[in-house]
C-alpha cells in the first residue's frame, strides 16, 4: 500500500487556488511584498519568498541598518566566546543572489487603505502584502529613572551591536571587587533565557579578571526560563558571586539613577559599577503605527501569522502575539517560513502547506557548558499551541554539555545562512 | 603522490611517540567494536552497499572521491583532484578529525582522538581490502542502519515539493549547502537511510531530544517527502 500524497495535495491545492485567486497589483506588473525589519523574521521571509517565487514576486525589504548584529549569540560576545564581528551580517547576498530590493531606511507609517508604507527618507512604497517583523521597542517609563538618553550609562544591550560592545567594555572596566547590577524585564520579553545567559557570561568574564566582583539581579518574575539549569550552573561555576532578588524581596520595585550610577531595589540603594537595564518590552513601533497592535503586541492568526486586524498584513517574531511560542530568533525564523509559504500562495497560487512551528533556545553557562530548551508548535483555533517539548537535564555529563554547545555553534551557522543566504 | 607524501609526513609529525604510525596493524577485533561509531553511515564486508557514506570494501589504496556512484562533497572532490589516496597514513589523519584533512567533508564525525583506537579500527577495515590483502571470504555484512522500518513505509514515494516546504524547518539548523559544523549534514543521503534515521528518532530509538521532537510529529508521508527532497539536492 502506498498512500499517494502527491495526488492528495494536488487536489487540495487546486481547491485552494479556486478560493484564493491570484492577486495582481494595479500599479505594476508583479505582485509586491514589502517587509519591514531585516532580522530573523524579516530576512528569512524575504529570502524564502524571493527564492521560491523565482522572480514572480517583487520583494522589498526595509531595514535601517546596513550591518545586522544578531541578538542571539551577543551574550557570547560579552563572555568573550565570540567577537562582535562574528555576529555581524550584511544584506548583500539577499540583494545579489536572491534579487531582494533592500532599502536602508525607516518605515514610519502604513496607509492600510492605500496599501503603502511611508519611509523616513521621503516617499512611500506600495504593497500587495506587508510583513512586519520589527522586533521590540521598550515600554516608556518601565524602569523609573531610565530612558534611552540613559542607555550609555546603563545599557540595555537588548538590541545587539554598539550596545553589546558598550556593556562588554563596562564589565571589563569594573573596579576590583565591584558590583554589576541587572534590572531584568517582566514577561513577555525577547529571548526568555537571555538575561540569565547574560548573567552567566558576565560572571564568566569577571571570574577571569575580577573574581571578587559581585552580580546582583533585580527580577520582577518569580520564575524564569531554564531556572534550574542556570542556578545549578551558577553554583557550580560562580559560587557566591550572583545574588538574585525576586519579587518576594521587592525585585519588581526598582528605580535607577544613571547620573549617580545607583539602583534602588525596594528601598535599598546600591552603587553599581556597571548596570544593565532591560526594560519591559512591546512590539516595534511600526506595528503600533500600522494599527495592528492590541496593548503591547500584534495579535496574529495561528495558521499563517496574518494580522487579526488586516488580512494583507503579517506580523512575525517578537512583535506578534501568537500564543505559546517564546520571542526568539528561532521562533521568528520558523514563523517566517510558514508566512512565506502562505504569502506566496496568496499572490501566485502556489501550493500552501500546513503550518508547523518549532523553537529551540541554546544557552551557554560557562566554557563548554551548554544547555537547551525547545518545543514544537501547531496552530489551533485560538493560538499557536505547544504540542511537545524538551529541556536539558540537571545531571548531564560534561561531554553532553559540550556537544550541546557545539550544536549551538552549528545552529548559528545554520540559521544565519537561512536568513541571509 | 605529492599530497600523500606530505600527509604522511604530517601523520608522523602528529603522532611520533604514540607507536601507532602507519605500520602499526592494531587489534582488528577491538576495531570491529569501534566500528560501531561508523555503522550508522558506512557498511563493510560481503554485500556492503553505499549508504549515507560509501561502503568501505577495498578502501586501502582507493583514490579519494573516486568510488563510482557515490556523491561526494565538493571539498572531497577537490582533495581527490589534489591526489589524496586512502592509505593507513592518510586514513589515520582523516579519522582523527575528518575536517582537519578535508574541511568541507560531509562526514559528520567528531573523530577518534586516540591513536590506538584509530590503529585498531584501521586494522579491522583493512581486512576488507585486497591491498593489503586480507579479505575474509565469509565475513558477514556489517549492517549500516540502526533499526529496521516496515517495508510499506519504505515504499512510500515522497512528494519533493512538499518536502522542500518541510525542509525549511530543518534548515534552521542543518545547512542546505551540506556544511556541518556542530550539526550534521543531511543532504544527498539515500532516501532509505533518511527515512530509517527519521523513524529511529520518531520511535525514540535514537537519543537526540530535538530530533525526537521534530521527527515525532512528522507523518510517514512527510518523512518520505523530506527524504525525496534532500536526496535530490545538488551539492
Interface residues (C-beta under 8 A of the other chain):
Chain A: X1 X2 X3 X4 X5 X6 X9 X48 X330 X333 X334 X337 X341 X351 X353 X356 X358 X360 X372 X374 X375 X376 X378 X387 X388 X389 X390 X406 X407 X408 X409 X410 X411 X413 X414 X415 X417 X418
Chain B: X152 X155 X156 X157 X158 X159 X161 X162 X165 X166 X168 X169 X171 X172 X173 X174 X175 X176 X177 X179 X180 X181 X182 X183 X209 X210 X212 X213 X214 X216 X217 X220 X221 X224 X225
